[in-house]
């Protein structure tokens, strides 16, 4: 099986690439044009794209059996980043998968997605946009899995975080490529979702989807 990993140069993405190689998968890393390939992974096939370039993304995903989406907005002064990457970026990757015929998609989201009152939302409402990205996948016809891991750091000190950590956290999504584990898939998708968040999410989804439909119509008529 050949898998593509978008965001493969990120804190989560390069760990996924490492585990995928260990498990014997053929890996294609898809990264931004100004990103650096992580040390030890230089030998892997690597393609540089912009997520808003339809042709580039389609070409990067050709001849792929499954896509792992590990893209995510990085903290910056640009508060529109989460909307562009975690919602629109996911949507555009899913549309590309449809065009090239990929049926299997795994999305790496965030542990706190679905929580409205959270400090992370100070960065451009990132948890809201991640929820929108999840919904684009959930409402599709793909064979899908949503993973909500905790935060990862460049050099992790697990004891200081007071959490239990297992390699299974990063291996779960790779195992699931073969097992199609339905209970894990749906538990991960709904974990942490708060009722008071639903109406806000629904309104934002409707607004964003209307904009995307208008964009499609414009592109078709041009």
C-alpha positions as CSV (number, residue, x, y, z in Angstrom):
1,X,0.0,0.0,0.0
2,X,1.2,3.5,-0.9
3,X,0.2,6.3,1.4
4,X,0.5,10.1,1.1
5,X,1.1,12.2,4.2
6,X,0.3,15.9,3.9
7,X,2.0,18.1,6.5
8,X,4.8,15.5,6.7
9,X,7.3,18.1,7.8
10,X,5.3,19.1,10.9
11,X,5.6,17.9,14.5
12,X,3.0,15.2,14.0
13,X,3.5,14.5,10.3
14,X,7.1,13.5,10.5
15,X,6.3,11.0,13.3
16,X,3.6,9.5,11.1
17,X,6.1,9.2,8.3
18,X,8.6,7.5,10.6
19,X,6.1,4.9,11.8
20,X,4.7,4.3,8.3
21,X,8.2,3.5,7.0
22,X,8.8,1.1,10.0
23,X,5.6,-0.7,9.1
24,X,6.6,-1.2,5.5
25,X,4.4,1.3,3.8
26,X,5.5,3.1,0.7
27,X,5.3,6.8,1.7
28,X,5.0,10.0,-0.3
29,X,5.6,13.1,1.8
30,X,3.6,16.2,0.7
31,X,4.9,19.4,2.2
32,X,4.7,23.1,1.7
33,X,7.1,24.7,-0.8
34,X,9.2,26.4,2.0
35,X,9.2,23.5,4.4
36,X,12.2,21.3,5.3
37,X,12.2,17.6,5.1
38,X,12.8,16.1,8.6
39,X,16.2,14.6,9.3
40,X,16.3,10.9,8.5
41,X,13.4,11.1,6.0
42,X,15.3,12.7,3.1
43,X,15.3,9.5,1.1
44,X,11.5,9.3,1.0
45,X,9.6,10.6,-2.1
46,X,8.7,14.2,-1.4
47,X,6.4,16.6,-3.3
48,X,6.1,20.3,-2.5
49,X,2.7,21.9,-3.2
50,X,0.4,24.7,-2.3
51,X,-3.0,23.5,-1.0
52,X,-4.8,26.2,-3.0
53,X,-3.3,25.0,-6.3
54,X,-5.7,22.3,-7.5
55,X,-3.5,21.0,-10.3
56,X,-0.4,20.6,-8.0
57,X,-2.4,18.8,-5.3
58,X,-4.1,16.4,-7.8
59,X,-0.7,15.5,-9.3
60,X,0.8,14.9,-5.8
61,X,-2.0,12.5,-4.9
62,X,-2.0,10.4,-8.1
63,X,-1.3,6.7,-7.6
64,X,-2.0,6.8,-3.9
65,X,-4.1,4.3,-2.0
66,X,-4.7,6.3,1.2
67,X,-4.2,9.9,2.4
68,X,-3.2,10.9,6.0
69,X,-4.0,14.6,6.5
70,X,-1.6,16.0,9.1
71,X,-1.7,19.6,8.0
72,X,-2.4,22.2,10.6
73,X,-2.1,26.0,11.0
74,X,1.0,27.1,12.9
75,X,0.9,29.8,15.5
76,X,1.4,33.2,13.9
77,X,0.1,36.7,13.8
78,X,-2.1,35.7,10.9
79,X,-5.4,34.8,12.6
80,X,-6.9,33.6,9.4
81,X,-4.4,30.7,9.2
82,X,-6.7,28.1,11.0
83,X,-9.6,28.9,8.6
84,X,-7.3,28.6,5.5
85,X,-5.5,25.4,6.7
86,X,-7.7,23.5,9.1
87,X,-11.0,24.0,7.3
88,X,-10.4,25.1,3.6
89,X,-7.2,23.1,3.4
90,X,-8.9,19.9,4.5
91,X,-11.8,20.6,2.1
92,X,-9.5,21.1,-0.8
93,X,-7.6,17.9,0.0
94,X,-10.8,15.9,0.1
95,X,-11.9,17.4,-3.2
96,X,-8.6,16.4,-4.7
97,X,-9.0,12.8,-3.4
98,X,-12.4,12.6,-5.1
99,X,-10.9,13.8,-8.4
100,X,-8.0,11.3,-8.3
101,X,-10.0,8.4,-6.9
102,X,-8.6,8.0,-3.3
103,X,-11.2,6.3,-1.1
104,X,-9.4,6.1,2.3
105,X,-8.7,9.2,4.3
106,X,-7.4,9.7,7.8
107,X,-7.5,13.1,9.4
108,X,-5.3,14.1,12.3
109,X,-7.3,16.7,14.3
110,X,-6.9,17.9,17.9
111,X,-7.8,16.5,21.3
112,X,-9.9,19.6,22.2
113,X,-11.8,20.0,18.9
114,X,-15.4,20.6,19.7
115,X,-14.8,22.7,22.8
116,X,-15.8,26.3,22.4
117,X,-14.3,27.8,25.6
118,X,-10.6,26.8,25.3
119,X,-7.4,29.0,25.3
120,X,-6.4,27.6,21.9
121,X,-9.3,29.4,20.3
122,X,-7.4,32.7,21.0
123,X,-5.4,31.7,17.9
124,X,-8.0,32.4,15.2
125,X,-10.7,30.1,16.7
126,X,-8.6,27.2,15.6
127,X,-10.7,24.5,17.4
128,X,-13.8,25.8,15.5
129,X,-12.1,25.5,12.2
130,X,-10.8,22.1,13.0
131,X,-14.3,21.0,13.8
132,X,-15.4,22.3,10.4
133,X,-12.6,20.3,8.7
134,X,-13.8,17.2,10.6
135,X,-17.3,17.7,9.4
136,X,-16.2,18.0,5.8
137,X,-14.8,14.5,6.2
138,X,-17.6,13.0,8.2
139,X,-20.2,14.2,5.7
140,X,-18.4,12.6,2.8
141,X,-18.5,9.1,1.2
142,X,-14.9,8.3,2.1
143,X,-13.7,5.4,4.3
144,X,-12.6,7.8,7.0
145,X,-11.0,8.0,10.4
146,X,-10.5,11.0,12.6
147,X,-7.7,10.9,15.2
148,X,-7.7,13.5,18.1
149,X,-4.2,13.3,19.6
150,X,-2.9,15.5,22.4
151,X,-0.2,18.1,21.7
152,X,3.2,17.1,20.5
153,X,6.4,19.0,21.1
154,X,9.8,18.9,19.3
155,X,11.3,17.3,22.4
156,X,8.7,15.7,24.5
157,X,9.0,15.4,28.3
158,X,6.1,13.1,29.0
159,X,6.5,13.1,32.8
160,X,6.1,16.9,33.0
161,X,2.9,16.7,31.1
162,X,1.4,14.2,33.6
163,X,-0.1,12.0,30.8
164,X,0.2,8.4,29.9
165,X,1.9,7.9,26.5
166,X,2.1,4.9,24.3
167,X,3.5,4.4,20.8
168,X,0.0,3.1,20.0
169,X,-1.1,6.7,19.8
170,X,0.9,7.2,16.6
171,X,0.5,3.6,15.4
172,X,-3.3,3.5,15.7
173,X,-3.9,5.4,12.4
174,X,-1.4,3.2,10.5
175,X,-2.9,0.0,11.8
176,X,-6.4,1.3,11.0
177,X,-5.4,1.6,7.3
178,X,-5.8,-2.2,7.2
179,X,-8.4,-3.0,9.9
180,X,-11.0,-0.3,9.1
181,X,-11.8,-0.2,12.8
182,X,-15.3,1.1,13.0
183,X,-15.6,1.6,16.8
184,X,-12.3,3.5,17.0
185,X,-13.4,5.6,14.1
186,X,-16.7,6.8,15.5
187,X,-15.4,7.2,19.1
188,X,-12.6,9.4,17.8
189,X,-15.0,11.5,15.7
190,X,-17.4,12.4,18.5
191,X,-15.1,12.6,21.6
192,X,-15.3,15.9,23.4
193,X,-18.1,17.5,21.4
194,X,-20.2,19.8,23.5
195,X,-23.9,20.4,22.8
196,X,-23.7,24.2,23.1
197,X,-21.2,24.2,20.3
198,X,-23.5,22.5,17.8
199,X,-25.6,25.5,16.7
200,X,-22.5,27.7,16.2
201,X,-20.7,25.0,14.2
202,X,-23.8,24.5,12.1
203,X,-24.0,28.2,11.2
204,X,-20.3,28.4,10.3
205,X,-20.4,25.2,8.3
206,X,-23.4,26.5,6.3
207,X,-21.6,29.8,5.7
208,X,-18.4,28.2,4.6
209,X,-20.1,25.6,2.4
210,X,-22.1,28.4,0.7
211,X,-18.9,30.2,-0.2
212,X,-17.3,27.0,-1.5
213,X,-20.4,26.2,-3.7
214,X,-20.2,29.7,-5.1
215,X,-16.5,29.2,-5.8
216,X,-17.2,25.9,-7.6
217,X,-19.9,27.6,-9.8
218,X,-17.5,30.4,-10.6
219,X,-14.8,28.0,-11.6
220,X,-17.2,25.9,-13.7
221,X,-18.5,29.0,-15.6
222,X,-15.1,30.5,-16.2
